[in-house]
Amino acid sequence: MLDDLKRKVARGEIEVSEHATKQITRRNIAAAEITQAIATSQLVEDYPEAQYGPCCLIFGRTEMNRPLHLVVTYPYRPRVRLITAYEPDPSLWVNFIIRRPQP
């Protein structure tokens, strides 16, 4: 699944939700950073039963080594849809891929 997702994004087959547009603007995440992070991504969490359709949380780094979490739809759609993107909080994640236990 992740390889299909990366191929689609590399071909430009990605759309950005209104929510994601607001979030990446607010968080100063450039479009190029999104594609860079997806190209280097690994699966963090899978949400096959999500309310608005199957999606997953992935982690990747930009060319400048900026860590990003991205929630994207599965690649079986005509275009991958970016739902949100953010810099993960290191206090909440181990290596940005495993959730730290909460007290």
Residue pairs with C-beta under 8 A, 6 or more apart in sequence:
1 43
1 56
1 74
1 75
2 41
2 42
2 43
2 58
4 75
4 76
5 38
5 41
5 58
5 72
5 74
5 75
5 80
6 38
6 39
6 41
7 75
8 14
8 75
8 79
8 80
9 35
9 38
9 39
9 80
10 35
10 39
13 78
13 79
13 80
14 34
14 35
14 38
14 79
14 80
14 81
14 82
15 79
15 80
15 81
15 82
16 24
16 34
16 81
16 82
17 81
17 82
17 83
17 84
19 83
19 84
20 82
20 83
20 84
20 85
23 29
23 84
23 85
23 86
24 30
24 31
24 34
24 85
27 85
27 86
27 87
29 68
29 85
29 86
32 62
33 62
33 64
33 66
33 68
34 68
34 70
34 82
34 85
36 60
36 61
36 62
36 63
37 58
37 59
37 60
37 61
37 62
37 66
37 68
37 70
37 85
38 58
38 60
38 70
38 72
39 60
40 60
40 61
41 58
41 59
41 60
41 70
42 58
42 59
42 60
42 97
43 56
43 57
43 58
44 56
44 57
44 58
44 59
44 69
44 96
44 97
45 56
45 57
46 56
46 57
47 54
47 55
47 56
47 57
47 71
48 54
53 73
53 74
54 73
54 74
55 71
55 72
55 73
55 74
55 83
56 71
56 72
56 74
57 69
57 70
57 71
58 69
58 70
58 71
58 72
59 67
59 68
59 69
59 70
59 88
59 96
59 97
60 67
60 68
60 70
61 67
61 68
62 68
66 87
67 87
67 88
67 96
68 85
68 86
68 87
68 88
69 85
69 86
69 87
69 88
69 96
70 82
70 84
70 85
71 82
71 83
71 84
71 85
72 80
72 81
72 82
72 83
73 80
73 81
73 83
88 96
90 96
91 100
92 99
92 100
93 99
93 100
94 100
